[in-house]
């Protein structure tokens, strides 16, 4: 059976982000648009970030885990881009929360506007208590 390629490759580099990491990952996995792979690199964390990532990977086969010594955000992102299989690449920071329809809206826009190669989003700033 040939597996369908993902429309989106979501890339996230993580470094000591255990405080917000679960919410960030959950916000991606609960997207209304489901055809994506989620590549997460633990970039040499010394907190429980890797354990959190691995827990989600066991629950959802879209999550691909890379663990390595710390090489920094830019190099980690570039390495994930090289292995991405999606038509589009979406960035997610390990302390960000994406609204549930983010990918659905971005895909709809990009697919109907071939002259665009990049989209962004607005932000809603919250504190550690989601206020």
C-alpha positions as CSV (number, residue, x, y, z in Angstrom):
1,X,0.0,0.0,0.0
2,X,1.4,3.4,-1.0
3,X,1.1,6.0,1.7
4,X,-0.2,9.4,0.7
5,X,2.4,12.2,1.2
6,X,1.5,14.8,3.7
7,X,0.3,18.2,2.5
8,X,2.2,19.9,5.3
9,X,5.4,19.2,7.1
10,X,5.2,20.9,10.5
11,X,8.7,21.5,12.0
12,X,9.4,22.3,15.6
13,X,12.8,22.6,17.3
14,X,12.7,22.2,21.0
15,X,15.3,23.2,23.6
16,X,14.3,22.9,27.3
17,X,10.7,23.8,26.7
18,X,8.9,21.4,29.0
19,X,6.7,24.1,30.6
20,X,4.7,24.9,27.4
21,X,5.6,22.0,25.1
22,X,2.5,19.8,25.7
23,X,0.1,22.6,24.8
24,X,2.1,23.5,21.7
25,X,2.1,19.9,20.4
26,X,-1.6,19.4,21.3
27,X,-2.5,22.6,19.3
28,X,-0.9,21.0,16.2
29,X,-2.3,17.6,16.7
30,X,-5.9,19.0,17.1
31,X,-5.9,20.9,13.8
32,X,-9.0,20.5,11.7
33,X,-6.7,19.9,8.7
34,X,-5.3,16.4,9.4
35,X,-2.9,15.6,6.5
36,X,0.4,16.6,8.0
37,X,3.6,15.2,9.4
38,X,5.0,16.7,12.6
39,X,8.8,16.7,12.8
40,X,10.0,17.6,16.2
41,X,13.7,17.9,17.0
42,X,14.8,17.8,20.6
43,X,17.9,20.0,20.3
44,X,19.9,18.7,23.3
45,X,17.4,19.5,26.0
46,X,18.3,18.6,29.6
47,X,14.8,18.9,31.0
48,X,11.9,16.5,30.3
49,X,11.2,17.9,26.8
50,X,12.3,14.7,25.0
51,X,10.1,12.5,27.2
52,X,7.1,14.7,26.4
53,X,7.8,14.6,22.7
54,X,8.2,10.8,22.8
55,X,4.9,10.4,24.7
56,X,3.1,12.2,21.8
57,X,4.9,10.2,19.2
58,X,3.7,7.0,20.8
59,X,0.1,8.3,20.6
60,X,0.2,9.7,17.0
61,X,2.2,8.3,14.1
62,X,2.3,11.7,12.4
63,X,4.9,12.8,15.1
64,X,8.5,12.1,14.0
65,X,11.1,12.5,16.7
66,X,14.7,13.6,16.2
67,X,17.0,13.8,19.2
68,X,20.5,15.2,18.9
69,X,23.1,17.3,20.7
70,X,22.4,21.0,20.7
71,X,23.2,22.6,17.3
72,X,20.9,25.6,17.6
73,X,17.6,26.7,16.1
74,X,18.6,27.6,12.6
75,X,20.6,24.4,12.0
76,X,17.9,22.2,13.5
77,X,15.2,23.8,11.3
78,X,17.3,23.4,8.2
79,X,17.9,19.7,8.9
80,X,14.1,19.2,9.4
81,X,13.4,21.0,6.1
82,X,15.7,18.6,4.3
83,X,13.7,15.6,5.5
84,X,10.3,17.2,5.1
85,X,7.9,15.4,2.7
86,X,5.0,17.9,2.6
87,X,4.1,20.3,-0.2
88,X,4.2,23.1,2.4
89,X,6.3,23.7,5.5
90,X,4.7,25.1,8.7
91,X,6.8,26.4,11.6
92,X,5.7,26.0,15.1
93,X,7.7,27.2,18.2
94,X,7.7,25.1,21.2
95,X,6.0,27.8,23.3
96,X,3.3,28.7,20.8
97,X,-0.3,27.6,20.5
98,X,-1.9,27.4,17.1
99,X,-5.6,27.9,16.7
100,X,-7.5,24.8,15.5
101,X,-8.2,26.0,12.0
102,X,-4.7,27.5,11.3
103,X,-3.7,24.9,8.7
104,X,-7.1,24.6,7.1
105,X,-7.1,28.4,6.4
106,X,-3.5,28.5,5.3
107,X,-3.9,25.6,2.9
108,X,-7.1,27.0,1.5
109,X,-5.4,30.3,0.8
110,X,-2.2,28.9,-0.7
111,X,-4.0,26.4,-2.9
112,X,-6.2,29.2,-4.3
113,X,-3.4,31.8,-4.7
114,X,-0.6,30.1,-6.6
115,X,1.3,33.4,-6.8
116,X,1.9,33.3,-3.0
117,X,4.7,31.2,-1.5
118,X,4.5,32.3,2.1
119,X,1.8,33.1,4.6
120,X,1.9,34.2,8.2
121,X,-0.5,34.6,11.1
122,X,-1.4,37.2,13.7
123,X,-0.8,36.5,17.3
124,X,-2.7,36.7,20.5
125,X,-0.3,37.3,23.3
126,X,-1.1,35.2,26.5
127,X,0.7,34.7,29.7
128,X,1.6,31.4,31.4
129,X,-2.0,31.2,32.7
130,X,-3.5,31.5,29.2
131,X,-4.7,35.1,30.0
